[in-house]
Amino acid sequence: MHQMSLADELAQVRAELARLKLREARLRAAVLAAPDAVPPGRWSQVAVVESLTRVFDPSLLPQDLREDPRFMRERRVVMVKTLPVQAQPSSPRPGWPIRRVAPEPAALH
């Protein structure tokens, strides 16, 4: 059995998550667009719940306060990206691309 590399498995899981998130967004939109309550399913039912929350908005502060270093802090962010594998032009795969010499034309007698 072929063991999948960590990079390939991570990329595959992320692709599946993206597919599921898109499906969730479409289902959510359908629920919100339904003119009547969505009838319960066999195992689940949906409820649309709305709430109101107070949120701090720094853009409402004066500009000098927003730029004051005393109110700043650093935050480290670590990201793990998945990128497609591409051959480097400086170090191509050995023997690639295959170069075939064109056959010499047959001599005419």
C-alpha positions as CSV (number, residue, x, y, z in Angstrom):
1,M,0.0,0.0,0.0
2,H,1.3,3.4,-0.9
3,Q,1.9,5.8,2.0
4,M,0.8,9.3,1.3
5,S,3.2,12.1,2.2
6,L,2.3,14.6,4.9
7,A,2.3,17.4,2.3
8,D,0.0,15.5,-0.1
9,E,-2.4,14.4,2.7
10,L,-2.6,17.9,4.1
11,A,-3.4,19.3,0.6
12,Q,-6.0,16.6,0.1
13,V,-7.7,17.3,3.5
14,R,-7.7,21.0,2.8
15,A,-9.3,20.5,-0.6
16,E,-12.0,18.3,1.0
17,L,-12.6,21.0,3.7
18,A,-13.0,23.7,1.0
19,R,-15.5,21.5,-0.8
20,L,-17.5,20.9,2.4
21,K,-17.4,24.6,3.4
22,L,-18.8,25.5,-0.1
23,R,-21.5,22.9,0.4
24,E,-22.3,24.3,3.8
25,A,-22.6,27.8,2.5
26,R,-25.0,26.7,-0.2
27,L,-27.1,24.8,2.3
28,R,-27.1,27.7,4.7
29,A,-28.2,30.1,2.0
30,A,-31.0,27.7,1.0
31,V,-32.2,27.6,4.7
32,L,-32.1,31.4,5.0
33,A,-34.0,31.8,1.6
34,A,-36.7,29.3,2.5
35,P,-40.0,31.2,2.8
36,D,-41.3,28.9,5.6
37,A,-39.5,27.0,8.4
38,V,-37.5,24.1,7.1
39,P,-39.1,20.8,8.1
40,P,-37.0,18.5,10.3
41,G,-35.1,15.7,8.7
42,R,-34.7,12.2,9.9
43,W,-31.8,13.0,12.3
44,S,-31.6,16.8,12.5
45,Q,-33.6,20.0,12.4
46,V,-32.4,23.6,11.8
47,A,-33.1,26.7,13.8
48,V,-32.2,30.2,12.6
49,V,-31.1,32.2,15.7
50,E,-30.2,35.9,15.5
51,S,-28.2,37.7,18.2
52,L,-26.8,41.1,18.8
53,T,-23.3,41.6,20.2
54,R,-21.3,44.7,21.1
55,V,-17.9,44.8,19.3
56,F,-15.0,47.1,20.0
57,D,-14.2,49.1,16.8
58,P,-10.8,50.8,17.0
59,S,-11.5,52.8,13.8
60,L,-13.8,55.0,15.9
61,L,-10.8,56.1,18.0
62,P,-8.8,59.2,17.1
63,Q,-6.0,58.6,14.7
64,D,-3.2,59.6,17.1
65,L,-4.4,56.9,19.6
66,R,-4.6,54.2,16.9
67,E,-1.0,54.9,15.9
68,D,0.4,55.2,19.4
69,P,3.0,52.4,19.9
70,R,2.1,52.2,23.6
71,F,-1.2,50.6,22.5
72,M,0.4,48.2,20.1
73,R,1.6,44.6,20.6
74,E,3.2,42.1,18.3
75,R,1.5,38.8,17.4
76,R,3.3,35.9,15.8
77,V,1.4,34.1,13.1
78,V,2.6,30.7,11.9
79,M,1.1,29.5,8.6
80,V,1.5,26.2,6.9
81,K,0.8,26.5,3.2
82,T,0.4,23.7,0.6
83,L,1.8,24.5,-2.8
84,P,2.0,22.5,-5.9
85,V,5.3,20.8,-6.6
86,Q,7.1,22.4,-9.5
87,A,10.4,21.4,-11.1
88,Q,13.1,24.0,-10.5
89,P,14.5,25.3,-13.8
90,S,18.0,25.2,-12.4
91,S,17.8,21.5,-11.3
92,P,15.5,19.6,-13.6
93,R,14.7,16.0,-13.0
94,P,17.6,13.8,-14.4
95,G,16.9,12.8,-18.0
96,W,13.9,15.1,-18.3
97,P,12.8,16.3,-20.7
98,I,13.6,13.4,-22.8
99,R,15.7,14.6,-25.8
100,R,15.5,12.4,-28.8
101,V,17.9,12.9,-31.7
102,A,16.0,13.0,-35.0
103,P,16.9,10.1,-37.2
104,E,19.2,10.9,-40.0
105,P,17.5,10.8,-43.4
106,A,18.2,7.6,-45.3
107,A,20.9,8.0,-47.9
108,L,19.7,7.8,-51.5
109,H,21.8,5.4,-53.7
